[in-house]
Amino acid sequence: MSLANASALASPSPFLKWAGGKRQLLARILGSVPERVGTYFEPFVGGGAVFFGLVARGRRFRRAVLGDANEELIRCYTAIRDDVGAVIRVLARHKYDRDLYYQIRARDPATLSDASRAARLIYLNRCGYNGLYRVNRRGQFNVPFGRYKDPVICDVPRLRAAAAALAGVKLVHGDFEHTVRGARSGDFVYLDPPYVPLSPTSSFTAYAKTPFDAAEQARLARVLRDLGARKVRALLSNSDCVETRQLYDEHPSQPVPVRRAINSVANGRGSVGELLVKSFAY
């Protein structure tokens, strides 16, 4: 088990590996956020790269609402925000071990304390194959054990920095449309949904019990149009493909080449196109 040095508070950054992370697009995305924002909304928070990036560069918003359909993820963020010390104490007892991994994976998270539930997710994320989060139709985590050399499981400075960044943030487990319903002019919304798959084997939509399918993509496009009609500044990222260009043909958009880091096939980790879409011209 690797325990990072806790001598100093790190700059806030994601403490979970997450498919579709925004490290390569971060500068472009942050450049679209106004200098002053009332409430920052992120209803597909995932690993939180954009939120933590905003905080690390000087908080531009007065309030923040972070949401996700993944209940375990939101519970983890909540536990980190409310009692990061308890999460650290539990997580520090974990070690990189195949048998332990499958024992912890088999535990029903609903039977665990908040701190143990959060520690379980972080441990599985740090030690599972490729840092994936994937569940079956019953909502059970099913990623196999990964192959690493002494991975950092309990990164104390990173966890404490995340807790400081999350202080006062509203965390919502639920539907993206509900999460952004209260957005108004002067706020900013960043939408980072599960992407439209570019091939039958490239889909990473199994983050929650229900898939993010074509109907959900169409509903998301309607939400972006509604935000634009209400003069709410919003930015959306998705795959650059025929489907997304059709969904967002009435919006200002920008194609961006990005190298994807999480793919089960090594030769599938090359440059692909992504599309940044604005709710309206601003």
C-alpha positions as CSV (number, residue, x, y, z in Angstrom):
1,M,0.0,0.0,0.0
2,S,1.4,3.4,-1.0
3,L,0.5,6.4,1.2
4,A,1.4,9.8,-0.2
5,N,3.2,12.3,2.0
6,A,0.7,14.6,3.8
7,S,3.0,17.4,4.7
8,A,1.4,20.0,2.5
9,L,-2.0,20.8,1.0
10,A,-1.8,20.1,-2.7
11,S,-3.5,22.1,-5.4
12,P,-6.9,20.6,-6.1
13,S,-7.1,18.0,-8.8
14,P,-9.0,14.8,-9.5
15,F,-8.5,12.0,-7.1
16,L,-10.2,9.4,-9.3
17,K,-9.2,8.2,-12.7
18,W,-12.2,8.6,-15.0
19,A,-12.9,7.7,-18.6
20,G,-13.2,10.8,-20.7
21,G,-11.1,13.0,-18.4
22,K,-10.6,16.5,-19.6
23,R,-6.9,17.1,-19.0
24,Q,-6.1,17.8,-22.7
25,L,-9.2,20.0,-23.2
26,L,-8.9,21.8,-19.8
27,A,-7.3,25.0,-21.0
28,R,-9.9,25.4,-23.8
29,I,-12.8,24.7,-21.5
30,L,-11.6,27.0,-18.7
31,G,-11.1,29.7,-21.3
32,S,-14.8,29.6,-22.1
33,V,-15.8,30.2,-18.4
34,P,-16.5,33.9,-17.7
35,E,-14.4,35.7,-15.2
36,R,-17.4,36.0,-12.9
37,V,-20.0,33.3,-12.5
38,G,-23.0,33.2,-10.1
39,T,-23.5,29.5,-9.9
40,Y,-21.3,26.9,-11.7
41,F,-23.2,23.8,-12.7
42,E,-21.6,20.5,-13.7
43,P,-24.3,17.7,-13.9
44,F,-21.9,15.1,-15.3
45,V,-19.1,15.7,-12.9
46,G,-17.1,12.4,-13.4
47,G,-13.6,12.9,-12.2
48,G,-14.2,16.6,-11.7
49,A,-11.2,17.9,-13.8
50,V,-13.0,21.1,-14.9
51,F,-14.3,21.9,-11.4
52,F,-11.0,21.3,-9.7
53,G,-9.3,23.2,-12.5
54,L,-11.5,26.2,-11.9
55,V,-10.7,26.1,-8.1
56,A,-7.0,25.6,-8.7
57,R,-6.9,28.7,-10.9
58,G,-8.8,30.9,-8.6
59,R,-12.5,30.2,-7.9
60,R,-14.5,32.2,-10.5
61,F,-17.9,31.2,-9.1
62,R,-19.8,32.2,-5.9
63,R,-21.6,28.8,-5.7
64,A,-21.2,25.4,-7.4
65,V,-23.6,22.5,-8.0
66,L,-22.1,19.2,-9.0
67,G,-24.2,16.2,-10.0
68,D,-24.0,12.8,-11.6
69,A,-26.3,9.8,-12.2
70,N,-23.6,7.6,-10.6
71,E,-24.7,7.3,-7.0
72,E,-21.4,5.8,-5.8
73,L,-19.5,8.7,-7.2
74,I,-21.7,11.4,-5.6
75,R,-21.6,9.5,-2.3
76,C,-17.8,9.5,-2.5
77,Y,-17.6,13.2,-3.2
78,T,-20.0,13.8,-0.3
79,A,-17.9,11.7,2.1
80,I,-14.7,13.5,1.0
81,R,-16.4,16.9,1.5
82,D,-17.9,16.1,4.9
83,D,-15.3,14.0,6.6
84,V,-12.2,13.4,4.5
85,G,-10.3,12.3,7.6
86,A,-12.5,9.3,8.1
87,V,-12.1,8.3,4.5
88,I,-8.3,8.6,4.7
89,R,-8.3,6.4,7.9
90,V,-10.2,3.6,6.1
91,L,-8.4,3.9,2.8
92,A,-5.0,3.8,4.5
93,R,-5.7,0.2,5.6
94,H,-6.1,-1.0,2.0
95,K,-3.2,-2.6,0.1
96,Y,-2.6,-3.5,-3.5
97,D,-3.6,-7.2,-3.4
98,R,-5.6,-9.3,-5.9
99,D,-7.5,-11.3,-3.3
100,L,-8.3,-8.2,-1.3
101,Y,-9.5,-6.4,-4.4
102,Y,-12.1,-9.0,-5.2
103,Q,-13.2,-9.2,-1.6
104,I,-13.8,-5.5,-1.5
105,R,-15.4,-5.5,-5.0
106,A,-17.9,-8.1,-3.8
107,R,-19.1,-6.0,-0.8
108,D,-22.5,-4.4,-1.1
109,P,-21.7,-0.7,-0.8
110,A,-25.2,-0.1,0.7
111,T,-24.1,-2.0,3.9
112,L,-21.0,0.2,4.4
113,S,-20.5,3.4,6.3
114,D,-20.1,6.6,4.3
115,A,-16.3,6.6,4.8
116,S,-15.9,2.9,3.9
117,R,-18.2,3.3,0.9
118,A,-16.0,6.1,-0.4
119,A,-12.8,4.3,0.4
120,R,-14.2,1.2,-1.5
121,L,-14.7,3.3,-4.7
122,I,-11.3,5.0,-4.5
123,Y,-9.6,1.7,-3.9
124,L,-11.4,-0.1,-6.8
125,N,-10.6,2.9,-9.0
126,R,-6.9,3.0,-8.2
127,C,-6.4,-0.8,-8.4
128,G,-8.9,-1.9,-11.1
129,Y,-8.1,-2.4,-14.8
130,N,-7.3,0.8,-16.6
131,G,-9.1,2.9,-13.9
132,L,-12.4,2.1,-15.5
133,Y,-15.8,2.4,-13.8
134,R,-18.2,-0.1,-15.2
135,V,-21.3,-1.8,-13.8
136,N,-23.5,-4.6,-15.0
137,R,-27.3,-4.4,-15.5
138,R,-27.8,-4.9,-11.7
139,G,-25.6,-2.0,-11.0
140,Q,-22.7,-4.2,-9.7
141,F,-19.1,-3.0,-10.2
142,N,-17.4,-5.6,-12.4
143,V,-14.0,-4.2,-13.5
144,P,-11.2,-6.9,-13.1
145,F,-8.1,-6.4,-11.0
146,G,-5.5,-4.2,-12.8
147,R,-1.7,-4.7,-13.2
148,Y,0.3,-1.9,-11.6
149,K,3.5,-1.5,-9.8
150,D,2.8,-0.2,-6.3
151,P,0.0,2.2,-7.2
152,V,-0.8,5.2,-4.9
153,I,-4.0,4.2,-3.2
154,C,-4.3,6.8,-0.4
155,D,-3.1,10.1,-1.7
156,V,-3.6,12.2,1.4
157,P,-2.6,15.7,0.1
158,R,-4.8,15.2,-3.0
159,L,-7.8,14.0,-0.9
160,R,-7.5,16.9,1.5
161,A,-7.2,19.4,-1.3
162,A,-10.3,17.9,-2.9
163,A,-12.2,18.2,0.4
164,A,-11.2,21.9,0.7
165,A,-12.4,22.6,-2.9
166,L,-15.7,20.8,-2.2
167,A,-16.5,22.8,0.9
168,G,-19.8,24.4,0.5
169,V,-20.5,22.7,-2.8
170,K,-24.0,21.3,-3.4
171,L,-23.7,17.6,-4.6
172,V,-26.6,16.0,-6.4
173,H,-27.2,12.4,-7.3
174,G,-29.7,12.6,-10.2
175,D,-30.7,13.4,-13.7
176,F,-28.7,16.1,-15.5
177,E,-31.9,18.0,-16.6
178,H,-33.1,18.3,-13.0
179,T,-29.6,19.4,-11.9
180,V,-29.5,22.4,-14.2
181,R,-33.1,23.4,-14.0
182,G,-32.3,26.4,-11.7
183,A,-29.6,27.8,-14.0
184,R,-30.2,31.4,-15.1
185,S,-28.4,34.2,-16.9
186,G,-25.1,34.9,-15.1
187,D,-24.5,31.2,-14.3
188,F,-22.4,28.8,-16.2
189,V,-23.1,25.1,-17.1
190,Y,-20.5,22.6,-18.3
191,L,-22.0,19.4,-19.8
192,D,-19.7,16.4,-20.2
193,P,-22.0,13.4,-20.9
194,P,-21.0,9.9,-21.8
195,Y,-19.9,10.4,-25.4
196,V,-21.6,9.2,-28.5
197,P,-19.6,6.0,-29.3
198,L,-17.4,6.2,-32.4
199,S,-17.6,2.5,-32.9
200,P,-19.5,-0.5,-31.5
201,T,-16.6,-1.3,-29.1
202,S,-15.8,2.2,-28.0
203,S,-18.9,2.9,-25.8
204,F,-18.2,4.0,-22.2
205,T,-21.8,4.6,-21.1
206,A,-22.1,2.0,-18.3
207,Y,-21.3,4.4,-15.4
208,A,-24.8,3.9,-13.9
209,K,-27.6,1.3,-13.9
210,T,-29.2,2.8,-17.0
211,P,-27.2,3.5,-20.2
212,F,-26.8,6.9,-21.8
213,D,-28.3,6.0,-25.2
214,A,-29.4,7.9,-28.3
215,A,-32.6,9.1,-26.7
216,E,-30.6,10.6,-23.8
217,Q,-28.3,12.3,-26.2
218,A,-31.3,13.9,-27.9
219,R,-32.7,15.0,-24.6
220,L,-29.4,16.5,-23.7
221,A,-29.4,18.5,-27.0
222,R,-32.9,19.8,-26.1
223,V,-31.6,20.9,-22.7
224,L,-28.7,22.8,-24.3
225,R,-31.2,24.6,-26.6
226,D,-33.3,25.5,-23.6
227,L,-30.3,26.9,-21.7
228,G,-29.4,29.0,-24.8
229,A,-33.0,30.3,-25.0
230,R,-32.7,31.3,-21.4
231,K,-29.4,33.1,-22.1
232,V,-27.5,30.7,-19.8
233,R,-23.9,30.3,-20.9
234,A,-23.2,26.6,-21.3
235,L,-20.5,24.5,-22.9
236,L,-20.9,20.9,-23.9
237,S,-18.2,18.4,-25.0
238,N,-18.9,15.2,-27.0
239,S,-17.6,13.0,-29.8
240,D,-17.1,14.7,-33.1
241,C,-19.2,12.5,-35.4
242,V,-22.2,12.7,-37.7
243,E,-24.7,12.2,-34.8
244,T,-23.4,15.1,-32.7
245,R,-23.0,17.4,-35.6
246,Q,-26.6,16.8,-36.4
247,L,-27.8,17.2,-32.8
248,Y,-26.0,20.5,-32.4
249,D,-26.0,22.0,-35.9
250,E,-27.7,25.2,-34.7
251,H,-25.1,25.9,-32.1
252,P,-21.6,27.4,-32.3
253,S,-19.1,24.5,-32.2
254,Q,-15.4,23.8,-32.5
255,P,-13.8,20.4,-33.4
256,V,-10.7,19.5,-31.3
257,P,-8.4,16.5,-31.8
258,V,-7.7,14.7,-28.5
259,R,-5.7,11.6,-27.6
260,R,-7.9,9.2,-25.6
261,A,-6.0,7.6,-22.8
262,I,-8.5,5.0,-21.6
263,N,-9.2,2.2,-24.1
264,S,-9.1,-1.5,-23.7
265,V,-7.1,-1.9,-26.9
266,A,-3.7,-0.2,-27.0
267,N,-3.9,0.7,-30.7
268,G,-7.2,2.4,-30.0
269,R,-5.6,5.2,-28.0
270,G,-4.8,7.5,-30.8
271,S,-6.1,11.0,-31.7
272,V,-9.9,11.2,-32.2
273,G,-12.2,14.2,-32.7
274,E,-14.1,15.8,-30.0
275,L,-16.6,18.6,-30.4
276,L,-17.0,21.6,-28.1
277,V,-20.5,23.2,-28.4
278,K,-21.8,26.5,-26.9
279,S,-25.4,27.1,-25.9
280,F,-25.3,30.4,-27.9
281,A,-22.8,32.8,-29.4
282,Y,-21.0,34.7,-26.6
